[in-house]
Amino acid sequence: AIQEDERAKMQQEKEMFLEQALADERRRLHAQAEDERVKLDQILSESVDKEKRLAEEVIKQREKSVAMSEEMHRLKHKYADDQTKTKLQLQDMLHGLQTQWLYEKNHLDEKFVEAMRLLTKAHADIVYLTKKNDALERQLYDLHEQQHRVKNGQH
């Protein structure tokens, strides 16, 4: 949710910045166009025919300039979007890797705990069986001694 909020905030800030830049560029272009119009009026008053052709060329060049400016703005916007998408993809990939790592770590921790439990139980069983074996060996020895005494007539 925090990432989504950050993404939305980043997107909103980016859009506000781009809108402001576009508005500034439009104002500048309008002011520049107005300046050119005033100049063209002066030129047209001097030589209508010659200046008309020049004005048409200026307008044509201006249209090209505006088109190039808009294309540049579009490319900047696309680049910013691509950067945001790439960043989000990398964050998602990192989150996936972290999740997988934590899952595997937890799984290994569980295996370790189970192995320690089994080793502790095995150790306790070995201790118990060693004592039991010692007791059985003593009983066998005592029984063997008793049989030996019975054979030899000793009680």
C-alpha positions as a Markdown table, in Angstrom:
| # | Residue | x | y | z |
|---|---|---|---|---|
| 1 | Ala | 0.0 | 0.0 | 0.0 |
| 2 | Ile | 2.9 | 2.4 | 0.8 |
| 3 | Gln | 4.5 | 1.5 | -2.5 |
| 4 | Glu | 1.2 | 2.2 | -4.3 |
| 5 | Asp | 0.9 | 5.6 | -2.5 |
| 6 | Glu | 4.6 | 6.4 | -3.4 |
| 7 | Arg | 3.9 | 5.3 | -7.0 |
| 8 | Ala | 0.8 | 7.5 | -7.2 |
| 9 | Lys | 2.6 | 10.4 | -5.6 |
| 10 | Met | 5.6 | 10.0 | -8.0 |
| 11 | Gln | 3.2 | 9.8 | -10.9 |
| 12 | Gln | 1.2 | 12.9 | -9.8 |
| 13 | Glu | 4.4 | 14.9 | -9.2 |
| 14 | Lys | 5.8 | 13.9 | -12.6 |
| 15 | Glu | 2.5 | 14.8 | -14.3 |
| 16 | Met | 2.4 | 18.2 | -12.5 |
| 17 | Phe | 6.0 | 18.9 | -13.5 |
| 18 | Leu | 5.4 | 17.9 | -17.1 |
| 19 | Glu | 2.1 | 19.9 | -17.3 |
| 20 | Gln | 3.9 | 23.0 | -15.9 |
| 21 | Ala | 6.8 | 22.5 | -18.4 |
| 22 | Leu | 4.3 | 22.2 | -21.2 |
| 23 | Ala | 2.4 | 25.3 | -20.1 |
| 24 | Asp | 5.6 | 27.3 | -19.8 |
| 25 | Glu | 6.7 | 26.2 | -23.2 |
| 26 | Arg | 3.3 | 27.1 | -24.7 |
| 27 | Arg | 3.5 | 30.6 | -23.1 |
| 28 | Arg | 6.9 | 31.0 | -24.5 |
| 29 | Leu | 5.9 | 29.8 | -27.9 |
| 30 | His | 2.8 | 32.1 | -27.9 |
| 31 | Ala | 4.9 | 35.1 | -26.9 |
| 32 | Gln | 7.4 | 34.2 | -29.5 |
| 33 | Ala | 4.7 | 33.7 | -32.1 |
| 34 | Glu | 3.2 | 37.1 | -31.2 |
| 35 | Asp | 6.6 | 38.7 | -31.5 |
| 36 | Glu | 7.0 | 37.1 | -34.9 |
| 37 | Arg | 3.5 | 38.3 | -36.0 |
| 38 | Val | 4.4 | 41.9 | -35.1 |
| 39 | Lys | 7.6 | 41.6 | -37.1 |
| 40 | Leu | 5.7 | 40.1 | -40.0 |
| 41 | Asp | 3.3 | 43.1 | -40.0 |
| 42 | Gln | 6.2 | 45.5 | -40.3 |
| 43 | Ile | 7.8 | 43.4 | -43.1 |
| 44 | Leu | 4.5 | 43.1 | -45.0 |
| 45 | Ser | 4.0 | 46.8 | -44.9 |
| 46 | Glu | 7.4 | 47.3 | -46.7 |
| 47 | Ser | 7.1 | 44.6 | -49.4 |
| 48 | Val | 3.9 | 42.6 | -49.5 |
| 49 | Asp | 4.8 | 40.1 | -52.2 |
| 50 | Lys | 8.4 | 39.4 | -51.1 |
| 51 | Glu | 7.4 | 39.3 | -47.4 |
| 52 | Lys | 4.4 | 37.1 | -47.9 |
| 53 | Arg | 6.6 | 34.3 | -49.2 |
| 54 | Leu | 9.0 | 34.9 | -46.3 |
| 55 | Ala | 6.1 | 34.8 | -43.8 |
| 56 | Glu | 4.9 | 31.6 | -45.2 |
| 57 | Glu | 8.3 | 30.1 | -44.8 |
| 58 | Val | 8.5 | 31.4 | -41.2 |
| 59 | Ile | 5.1 | 29.9 | -40.4 |
| 60 | Lys | 6.2 | 26.6 | -42.0 |
| 61 | Gln | 9.4 | 26.6 | -39.9 |
| 62 | Arg | 7.4 | 27.5 | -36.8 |
| 63 | Glu | 5.0 | 24.7 | -37.3 |
| 64 | Lys | 8.0 | 22.3 | -37.7 |
| 65 | Ser | 9.5 | 23.8 | -34.5 |
| 66 | Val | 6.2 | 23.3 | -32.6 |
| 67 | Ala | 5.8 | 19.8 | -33.9 |
| 68 | Met | 9.4 | 19.0 | -32.9 |
| 69 | Ser | 8.8 | 20.5 | -29.4 |
| 70 | Glu | 5.7 | 18.5 | -28.9 |
| 71 | Glu | 7.5 | 15.3 | -30.1 |
| 72 | Met | 10.3 | 16.1 | -27.7 |
| 73 | His | 7.8 | 16.6 | -24.8 |
| 74 | Arg | 6.1 | 13.3 | -25.8 |
| 75 | Leu | 9.4 | 11.5 | -25.8 |
| 76 | Lys | 10.4 | 12.9 | -22.4 |
| 77 | His | 7.0 | 11.8 | -21.0 |
| 78 | Lys | 7.5 | 8.3 | -22.5 |
| 79 | Tyr | 11.0 | 8.1 | -21.1 |
| 80 | Ala | 9.8 | 9.1 | -17.6 |
| 81 | Asp | 7.0 | 6.5 | -17.8 |
| 82 | Asp | 9.5 | 3.9 | -18.9 |
| 83 | Gln | 11.8 | 4.7 | -16.0 |
| 84 | Thr | 8.9 | 4.5 | -13.6 |
| 85 | Lys | 7.8 | 1.1 | -15.0 |
| 86 | Thr | 11.4 | -0.2 | -14.9 |
| 87 | Lys | 11.8 | 0.9 | -11.3 |
| 88 | Leu | 8.5 | -0.7 | -10.3 |
| 89 | Gln | 9.5 | -3.9 | -12.1 |
| 90 | Leu | 12.8 | -4.0 | -10.3 |
| 91 | Gln | 11.0 | -3.4 | -7.0 |
| 92 | Asp | 8.6 | -6.2 | -7.7 |
| 93 | Met | 11.5 | -8.5 | -8.7 |
| 94 | Leu | 13.4 | -7.6 | -5.5 |
| 95 | His | 10.3 | -8.2 | -3.4 |
| 96 | Gly | 9.9 | -11.6 | -5.1 |
| 97 | Leu | 13.5 | -12.5 | -4.4 |
| 98 | Gln | 13.2 | -11.4 | -0.8 |
| 99 | Thr | 10.0 | -13.4 | -0.3 |
| 100 | Gln | 11.6 | -16.5 | -1.9 |
| 101 | Trp | 14.7 | -16.0 | 0.2 |
| 102 | Leu | 12.7 | -15.7 | 3.4 |
| 103 | Tyr | 10.6 | -18.7 | 2.5 |
| 104 | Glu | 13.7 | -20.8 | 1.9 |
| 105 | Lys | 15.4 | -19.5 | 5.1 |
| 106 | Asn | 12.3 | -20.3 | 7.1 |
| 107 | His | 12.1 | -23.8 | 5.5 |
| 108 | Leu | 15.8 | -24.4 | 6.3 |
| 109 | Asp | 15.3 | -23.1 | 9.9 |
| 110 | Glu | 12.4 | -25.5 | 10.3 |
| 111 | Lys | 14.6 | -28.4 | 9.0 |
| 112 | Phe | 17.4 | -27.3 | 11.3 |
| 113 | Val | 15.1 | -27.3 | 14.4 |
| 114 | Glu | 13.7 | -30.7 | 13.4 |
| 115 | Ala | 17.3 | -32.1 | 12.9 |
| 116 | Met | 18.3 | -30.7 | 16.3 |
| 117 | Arg | 15.2 | -32.3 | 17.9 |
| 118 | Leu | 16.0 | -35.7 | 16.2 |
| 119 | Leu | 19.7 | -35.4 | 17.2 |
| 120 | Thr | 18.8 | -34.6 | 20.8 |
| 121 | Lys | 16.3 | -37.5 | 20.8 |
| 122 | Ala | 19.0 | -39.8 | 19.3 |
| 123 | His | 21.5 | -38.7 | 21.9 |
| 124 | Ala | 19.0 | -39.4 | 24.7 |
| 125 | Asp | 18.2 | -42.8 | 23.1 |
| 126 | Ile | 21.9 | -43.6 | 22.9 |
| 127 | Val | 22.4 | -42.7 | 26.6 |
| 128 | Tyr | 19.4 | -44.7 | 27.6 |
| 129 | Leu | 20.4 | -47.7 | 25.5 |
| 130 | Thr | 24.0 | -47.6 | 26.8 |
| 131 | Lys | 22.7 | -47.6 | 30.4 |
| 132 | Lys | 20.2 | -50.4 | 29.5 |
| 133 | Asn | 23.0 | -52.4 | 27.8 |
| 134 | Asp | 25.3 | -51.9 | 30.8 |
| 135 | Ala | 22.5 | -53.2 | 33.1 |
| 136 | Leu | 21.8 | -56.1 | 30.8 |
| 137 | Glu | 25.5 | -57.0 | 30.6 |
| 138 | Arg | 25.7 | -56.9 | 34.5 |
| 139 | Gln | 22.6 | -59.1 | 34.7 |
| 140 | Leu | 24.1 | -61.5 | 32.2 |
| 141 | Tyr | 27.4 | -61.5 | 34.1 |
| 142 | Asp | 25.6 | -62.0 | 37.4 |
| 143 | Leu | 23.5 | -64.8 | 35.8 |
| 144 | His | 26.6 | -66.4 | 34.3 |
| 145 | Glu | 28.4 | -66.1 | 37.7 |
| 146 | Gln | 25.4 | -67.7 | 39.4 |
| 147 | Gln | 25.3 | -70.5 | 36.9 |
| 148 | His | 29.0 | -71.1 | 37.4 |
| 149 | Arg | 28.6 | -71.2 | 41.2 |
| 150 | Val | 25.7 | -73.7 | 40.8 |
| 151 | Lys | 27.8 | -75.9 | 38.6 |
| 152 | Asn | 30.6 | -75.8 | 41.1 |
| 153 | Gly | 28.2 | -76.5 | 43.9 |
| 154 | Gln | 28.3 | -73.1 | 45.4 |
| 155 | His | 25.2 | -71.2 | 46.2 |
